[in-house]
Amino acid sequence: MTHLKNALLLKQLYMYKYFGYRYTNLIAFNKEDTPLLLPQNIDQLKIQASQCHLCDISKSRTRVIFGEGDLHAKLLFITETPTTLEENQGKPFVGKSGEMFQNMLTNVLKISPNEVYVTPIVKCRPYNDRTPTPSEIYSCKPYLLQQIKLIAPSIIVTLGPISYRYLTGDETPLSQIRGNVMQYENYTLIPTYHPTYLLKNPYTKKEVLEDLKRIEYLMKLIQ
Ligand code: SF4
């Protein structure tokens, strides 16, 4: 699994950087290495993630927030880093942003929360709710990519700038690309604002509503 190999290699390189190395010719993995495989079954993948110590966040997390919802969902949402409340309750989208997210689904998209799948870009909450480092996000990305592969949604919606940037590698500000319908590998991708951002900035409601209407339209096309 190339992504997992890359995550491990990246972790090693960040460690060398931390120790002051500016250059290394170390080839940590080569083609002859035993392949590193992630489970092809979502339950097994969840178990593996729940025991993960690939990045430093594992030292302080109390629970891994893997994701939840319909394993055959056509619509998959990628949210940002888990909050304290989410870590305490063991699932994404609880509290006020959870209510907002549910309203977005039921009132605008006219679908039940049980019909979608939601997962964070990073599965553990960093200590003091700091922003995860790029190294930590890339360490976690293989789990996300495997979830996407196993669930095989038709549409992916990234919520917030971090989810979009680290899924796609595109650093365009979210305000410029939100609501755009784009292709990400075999999936249709739409970035929009995170419900927490919407709560703090109610003036973005009109834009989020536009984005949701676009998602609703696309959902009708694939049914
Ligand atoms: S954030 Fe991801 S990579 Fe880091 S310990 Fe948690 S599951 Fe592993």
Residues whose N, C-alpha, C, O or C-beta is under 5 A from the ligand:
A	BS01	SF4	A49 C52 H53 L54 C55 I57 S58 V122 K123 C124 E136 S139 C140
